[in-house]
């Protein structure tokens, strides 16, 4: 990694550009750490343009940490519906309750306490600490990794932890040259608007500081490590409904992929006979006759699910059978694809 020649001037040029050109985003209008926390949680895996209407509705319903802590989780989920990655909704609700119970309703200002909040990782903690409290704590997300890798022609793979830590150390030495809150947001803004995957170098306010631009090899950065080979998992899924047209659903485990989300019973096997045997062991012979079968594919980062769905009606029912239209916000995206075909 090559250090940029004049980091102080780089930070000056970057923050001057940011203050003159930053997007007018509603969550930038104030320094309320609660609202910054909600915005950062919503922005995980979600683009700003998608997130904004959800953020405004959420803050209107829960304007402070106390109101969120007192809300029923079903209310929180309803406002999160459509935003995806529903574990984040549970995290913000649990965090609000924790702040009320442990911190007496005051959002913690020290970094260790922020990092201890549910669902808050190093990046989110750094963003809250620097933006809300103006503390010199780096916040390194994908945009920032891309920017720094090009500025310094970093040859280390950015998806390795040691590389991220190295960039955090570098940013910690830069952030003190200006207002930490502006610097953190300026780095994010540069990555989001200018130093994108397909960079707009001609309009970059700091191209004169960029080593990759000087060497005309910007597109060579960032360097990626060896990609994990994507796996394919085949499932048999049973969509069983009763006379009320309610479907048999179960909740996934508390930990792991799609934790606590509702799904139709599914079994990881290529064999329909094995899947039926496992289903019957768990629920009895509810799926005597299959009305129709269809296939749904869902893609995760490192795996694909291929789900062979078997639809059948039963004459029996129980509390496990539920109306789909009232539960879509609690279902995983993979199984929502199935629900839309029923």
Secondary structure, DSSP 8 states (H G I E B T S, - for coil): ----S-HHHHHHHHHHHHHHH----GGGS---HHHHHHHHHHHTTS-HHHHHHHHHHHHHH--SHHHHHHS-HHHHHHHHTTT--THHHHHHHHHHHHHHHHSTT----SHHHHHTSTT--HHHHHHHHHHHH--------HHHHHHHHHHHT--S-TTSHHHHHHHHHHHHHHGGGS-HHHHHHHHHHHHHHTS-SS--GGG-TTGGG-HHHHTT-GGG-S--------EEEEEEEEEEE-TT--EE-EE--SSSTTTT-EE-EEEE-S-HHHHHHHHHHHH-S---S--EEEEEEEE-SSEEEEEEEEEEE-S---TTEE-GGGTGGGB-HHHHHHHTT-
